[in-house]
């Protein structure tokens, strides 16, 4: 039985995108993070956990939820933390998802105007990766995740027409790509270079293999669909 976990956090997240995404995807557990509570309340989104220091959610929204929770959502577990802490609220949510046995994690609202938070959220994806749990950041234009081994891609399943492979944490050695517009054969992708940006899958299926390293993969599109 699958145990897919959705984490809705407080970055840029339009209600239309969230509504459409939830219509197309099913999750067994939902974690709402801090400022995302306002949108969750507006859309009447059901969730299992509310976590954060609650410094980015309007007090009226929080108080209103707490009052309704007593009657309508008593099963929602609230985990509140001090604002001065080592982990971000999203990091706490990732830890919670892993502790509850999630076998796939999706993050929405993890991108936006705060580049520091975006970079932090990319690093947080290493936790599920090391635990062997697939984890993805989605926004309206991008699907972001890590790979550390040979991976196949299906053209009809890509999030958008562009796919980028960016070394993370060191060079990626011996990269071979087939089925892509720009193919490679045992080439090293080095940190500090832009070699892997904006490739395209031209065959119905493509493959990437490498001898050592880790890629951030970004499946991207330029317009909303």
Secondary structure, 3 states (H helix, E strand, C coil): CCCEEEEECCCCCCHHHHHHHHHHCCCCEEEEEHHHHHHHHHCCCCCCEEEECCCCCCHHHHHHHHHHHHHCCCCCEEEECCCCCCCCHHHHHHHHHHHCCCCEEEEECCCCCCHHHHHHHHHHHHHHHHCCCEEEEECCCEEEEEECCCEEEEHHHCCCCEEEEEECCCCEEEEEEECECCCEEEEEECCCCCCCCCECECCCEEEEECCECCEEEEEECCCCC
